[in-house]
Amino acid sequence: MIVDNRDSASGIGAAQIVAKASPDGNTILIYGTALWTVAVMVDNLPYDPIKDYAPITLVTRKTFSGLAWKRGGLRRANS
């Protein structure tokens, strides 16, 4: 296994590389929901998030937390 960690704006560069790779099963992309959400924020993406990819497995489940600065006075979301 070779990991090629690419740094790019919202992962667009890495997603483009995988979209253009040979569909032989040797190249996979591990990406979050930004793969689909960036499509509504960026015009002329170099890939189609629906046509160019197929989900193959669930890698993780994310838990989202809301955090605030401790000295800011907020103790709970409803306070």
C-alpha positions in Angstrom: 0.0 0.0 0.0 1.3 3.4 -0.9 -0.3 6.5 0.8 -0.1 9.6 -1.3 -1.3 12.4 1.0 -2.1 15.4 -1.2 -2.7 18.9 0.2 -5.1 20.9 -1.9 -8.1 23.2 -1.5 -10.9 21.0 -0.1 -9.1 17.9 -1.5 -10.1 18.9 -5.0 -6.6 18.1 -6.4 -6.5 14.6 -4.8 -10.1 13.9 -6.0 -9.2 14.9 -9.5 -6.2 12.5 -9.5 -8.3 9.6 -8.4 -11.1 10.5 -10.9 -8.5 10.3 -13.7 -6.8 7.1 -12.5 -7.3 3.8 -14.2 -10.5 2.1 -12.9 -8.5 -1.1 -12.0 -9.3 -1.0 -8.2 -5.7 -0.1 -7.3 -6.4 3.5 -6.5 -8.9 4.5 -3.8 -9.9 7.9 -2.3 -10.7 8.2 1.4 -12.7 11.4 1.6 -15.3 12.9 3.8 -18.6 14.6 2.9 -16.7 17.5 1.3 -16.4 15.4 -1.9 -20.1 16.1 -2.5 -20.6 19.4 -0.7 -17.8 21.2 -2.5 -19.7 20.6 -5.8 -22.3 23.2 -4.7 -19.6 25.7 -3.7 -17.1 25.4 -6.6 -17.9 26.0 -10.2 -16.3 23.8 -12.9 -14.9 21.0 -10.7 -12.5 18.8 -12.6 -14.5 15.8 -11.6 -18.2 14.8 -11.2 -18.8 13.6 -7.6 -21.7 11.4 -8.7 -20.4 9.9 -12.0 -16.7 9.5 -11.2 -16.9 7.7 -7.8 -18.6 4.7 -6.3 -18.7 4.2 -2.5 -17.1 0.9 -1.5 -17.2 0.8 2.3 -17.8 2.8 5.5 -14.5 3.8 7.0 -15.6 5.8 10.0 -18.5 7.5 11.6 -18.0 11.1 12.6 -19.2 12.6 15.8 -19.6 16.4 15.7 -19.2 18.5 18.7 -19.9 22.2 19.3 -17.1 23.9 21.3 -16.8 27.3 22.8 -14.0 29.3 24.4 -14.1 28.3 28.1 -13.8 31.8 29.4 -16.5 33.0 27.1 -19.3 32.4 29.6 -21.3 29.9 27.5 -22.0 26.8 29.6 -24.6 25.0 27.5 -25.9 25.4 24.0 -29.2 26.7 25.4 -27.7 29.2 27.8 
